Amino acid sequence: MAWLKVAELADELGVSDSLVRKWIRDDGLPSELDPDGVMIVDLDTAGEFLEELDGEDDDDAECDPDDEECDEEDLDDDDGDDE
């Protein structure tokens, strides 16, 4: 197991520290406190979490605009108006 501090994980993933903290606080990314009280995350667990998080986004998408088989009419042009 490779344990990383929040900032180290953020650097590894190319995201901000605050996004990693949001995943921990709001989205359930497992974390622990090391003996010095520093929040750490297991790299393997983070990878599994991100795969699940990415899968949830795919479930909500009707059509990927970058997919060659995606027709423009399949794209959801949701402007908040349900008419």
N, C-alpha and C positions, 0 to 999 in steps of 0.2 A: 504494500500500500504506500502510495506517495501522497503525503499530506502537504497542502499548500496553504499559505496565508491568502486572505481574500485578494490582496493586491497582486500576489504572485499568480493566482488563478486568472484574475482579470487580464494580466499581461499575457499569459499563456493563450487565452481565448481571443485576445484583441478587443476586449470590451472594457467598460469603465468599472471601477470598484463599486460604484453605487448600483450598477445593474446587478452585479453578483450579490450584493447585500439585499437587493429587492427580491432576487430569486430565493434567497434564504428566508427572508421575512414573509414574503407574500405567496411564493410559489412552492415552498416546501423543499428546497435544496437542503439536504442533510449537512449539518455542520457540527463542530464540537469546539470547545475551548481547550487550548493546550495548557500545560501547567502554569504558564505565565499569564493566562487569561486572554490570549490572542485567539481570535476566531480562525479555525482552519477547516478545510474541506478536502476530502479524499478525491484525488484526481479521477480514479475509476468511477466512483459514485457520481461525480459531476458529469462525466461523459454519458453515463446511463440516463441521468436526469435530463440532459440536453437532448438526447435522442427522443425521450418521451415528450419533452416540451415541443420539439420540432414536429413530432407526430400529431400532437394536438392541433397545431397550426394547420397541418395538411388536412385534417378532418373538416376544418371550417372552410377551407378553400374550395370553391366550385370549379375553378379553372386556373391554371398557372399561365399567366400572360406570356411567359417565355417558352411555353410548350408549343411546338409547331402545330399540334393537333387541336389547339385551343382556338375556337372561333370567337370573334369579337363579341358576338351576341351572347356567348356563354359567360362573359365577364359580368360580374354583378356591379352595376353602376349605382350603388346605394348612396344616395345623397340624404338619407334620412326621411325621404318622402315616400310613403308606402302606397302611392296611387298607382 
